[in-house]
Amino acid sequence: QKAVEVSPRLACRYAELATFHISQNELDKAWASVKKAIDLEPKSAKFNELGVDIAVRLGNYDEAKRRYDKLRLLMDDRQRLQAIKERIDEMAS
């Protein structure tokens, strides 16, 4: 939290905070932090992937799918994208 206060315009700080909140099982806080990171750097594949991960953890299929569709435009790693897609598809079944 302190790093975000010192550098509120650095998206990576919000992503770090989101990762911390995941480790504390505070998924709603993680979601708020990753959304801020994505708002600051919308073309970051790393932050968008984290957003998909948190949406999946929250069980929000529609949001995970929407974020995945955007991530596909930002990421070249087809194997990784396939693994992410499989996690989202599991939510639908």
C-alpha positions in Angstrom: 0.0 0.0 0.0 2.9 2.4 0.9 4.4 2.0 -2.6 1.1 3.0 -4.2 0.9 6.1 -2.0 4.5 7.1 -3.0 4.0 6.4 -6.7 0.3 6.6 -7.4 0.8 6.8 -11.2 2.9 3.7 -11.5 0.7 0.8 -12.8 3.3 -1.7 -11.6 2.7 -0.7 -8.0 -1.0 -1.4 -8.3 -0.2 -4.8 -9.9 2.1 -5.6 -7.0 -0.6 -4.6 -4.6 -3.1 -6.9 -6.4 -0.6 -9.8 -6.1 -0.2 -9.1 -2.4 -4.0 -9.1 -2.0 -4.2 -12.4 -3.8 -1.7 -13.9 -1.4 -3.9 -12.6 1.5 -7.0 -14.1 -0.2 -8.5 -10.5 -0.5 -9.8 -10.9 -4.0 -12.1 -7.9 -4.0 -9.1 -5.7 -3.1 -7.0 -7.5 -5.6 -9.6 -6.8 -8.3 -9.7 -3.0 -7.4 -5.9 -2.8 -7.6 -5.5 -4.7 -10.9 -8.3 -2.5 -12.5 -6.3 0.6 -11.5 -3.1 -0.9 -13.0 -5.0 -1.7 -16.2 -6.5 1.8 -16.3 -3.0 3.2 -16.1 -1.4 0.8 -18.7 -4.3 -0.7 -20.8 -1.9 -2.3 -23.3 0.1 -4.2 -20.7 -0.3 -8.0 -21.3 1.0 -8.7 -17.9 -1.6 -6.6 -16.1 -4.4 -7.8 -18.3 -3.4 -11.4 -17.6 -3.5 -10.7 -13.9 -6.9 -9.2 -14.4 -8.1 -12.4 -16.1 -6.6 -14.5 -13.3 -8.4 -12.5 -10.6 -11.7 -12.6 -12.5 -11.4 -16.4 -12.7 -10.6 -16.6 -9.0 -13.7 -14.5 -8.3 -15.7 -16.8 -10.4 -16.8 -14.0 -12.7 -17.0 -15.8 -16.1 -18.2 -12.8 -18.1 -15.4 -10.5 -16.9 -12.8 -13.2 -17.3 -14.0 -13.8 -20.9 -14.0 -10.1 -21.7 -10.5 -9.6 -20.3 -9.3 -12.7 -22.1 -10.6 -11.3 -25.4 -8.5 -8.2 -24.8 -5.5 -10.2 -23.7 -5.5 -12.2 -27.0 -4.7 -8.9 -28.8 -1.8 -8.1 -26.5 -0.1 -11.5 -26.0 1.8 -13.6 -28.5 2.3 -16.7 -26.3 -0.3 -19.0 -27.8 0.4 -21.9 -25.3 -0.2 -19.5 -22.4 -3.3 -18.1 -24.0 -4.6 -21.6 -24.5 -4.0 -22.5 -20.8 -5.9 -19.3 -19.7 -8.7 -20.1 -22.1 -9.0 -23.6 -20.6 -9.4 -22.1 -17.1 -12.1 -19.8 -18.3 -13.9 -22.7 -20.2 -13.9 -24.8 -17.1 -15.9 -22.1 -15.4 -18.6 -22.4 -18.0 -19.1 -26.1 -17.5 
